[in-house]
Amino acid sequence: MVKEQIKLENIDEKRDTLDEIEDPYELYENFEVDERLADELDIKAIVKEEKKKIKILNIKDIKKGSRAGVSLFRLVPYLFLVLGFIALRNNELLDIYIYLPSLLVGIVAGYFFAKEL
């Protein structure tokens, strides 16, 4: 039956079920690789083609980024930090020579704790 279909050229290009299960998004499909030598390739043309594929920022992407930039989870800690500096400065409790090294210790400790996670 298969041989008859091949002779009649009734070949269906659809992927078989097992292949669809193993690779549903066709990530492992074979694609053509340019085997020419580097001297024969037109690098400028390749770069132009790749630049065309890059998406330019649009309004939708800018809106997403700006929402994250002005979220309360980002603004409240900065507000707390600024008000804390003002309060310490007004009460003459801010000693910058003690604050900066202790800040450095906190940054280094945070880096190592984050690295473990």
C-alpha positions in Angstrom: 0.0 0.0 0.0 2.8 2.4 0.8 4.6 1.5 -2.4 1.5 2.3 -4.4 1.1 5.7 -2.7 4.8 6.5 -3.5 4.3 5.5 -7.1 1.2 7.7 -7.3 3.1 10.4 -5.5 0.4 10.8 -2.9 3.0 11.6 -0.3 1.7 13.6 2.6 4.2 16.2 4.0 2.6 15.9 7.4 4.9 14.9 10.2 4.2 11.6 11.9 2.7 11.4 15.4 5.8 10.4 17.2 7.8 13.3 15.7 5.0 15.7 16.7 5.1 14.4 20.3 8.9 14.6 20.5 9.3 18.0 18.8 5.9 19.8 18.8 7.4 23.2 17.9 9.8 21.9 15.2 12.9 23.1 17.1 15.1 20.3 15.8 14.2 20.5 12.2 17.1 20.5 9.8 17.9 23.8 8.2 20.3 24.7 5.5 23.8 25.7 6.6 25.9 27.8 4.2 29.0 25.6 3.6 30.9 28.1 1.5 34.3 29.4 2.7 34.4 32.6 4.6 36.2 34.3 1.7 33.2 33.6 -0.6 30.6 34.9 1.8 29.4 38.5 1.5 29.6 39.6 5.1 28.0 43.0 4.5 24.9 41.4 2.8 24.6 38.9 5.7 24.8 41.7 8.3 22.1 43.7 6.4 19.8 40.6 6.4 20.3 40.0 10.1 19.6 43.7 10.9 16.3 43.5 9.0 15.3 40.6 11.3 15.8 42.7 14.4 12.6 44.2 15.7 12.6 47.9 16.4 11.0 49.0 19.7 7.4 49.9 19.3 4.9 51.7 21.5 3.6 48.5 23.1 7.1 47.5 24.3 7.8 51.0 25.6 4.5 50.9 27.6 5.5 47.5 29.2 8.9 48.8 30.2 7.6 52.1 31.6 5.0 50.3 33.7 7.7 48.2 35.4 9.8 51.3 35.8 7.2 53.3 37.8 5.7 50.4 39.8 5.1 50.9 43.5 7.5 48.0 44.2 10.3 50.1 42.8 9.3 53.6 43.9 8.4 52.9 47.5 11.9 51.6 48.5 13.5 54.7 46.8 11.2 57.0 48.6 12.0 55.3 51.9 15.8 55.6 51.1 15.6 59.3 50.3 13.4 60.1 53.4 15.8 58.1 55.5 18.8 60.1 54.3 16.9 63.4 54.9 15.9 62.3 58.4 19.5 61.2 59.3 20.9 64.4 57.9 18.5 66.6 59.7 19.3 64.9 63.0 23.0 65.0 62.3 23.2 61.2 62.6 24.5 60.5 59.1 28.2 59.8 59.1 29.2 59.0 55.5 32.5 57.5 56.4 30.8 54.8 58.4 27.8 54.4 56.1 29.7 53.6 52.8 31.9 50.7 54.2 28.8 49.2 55.9 26.9 49.5 52.6 29.7 47.7 50.9 29.6 44.9 53.4 25.8 44.5 52.8 26.3 44.4 49.0 29.0 41.7 49.2 26.9 39.7 51.7 23.9 40.0 49.4 25.9 38.9 46.4 27.1 35.7 48.1 23.6 34.8 49.5 22.1 35.3 46.1 24.8 33.2 44.5 23.9 30.3 46.9 20.3 30.4 45.9 
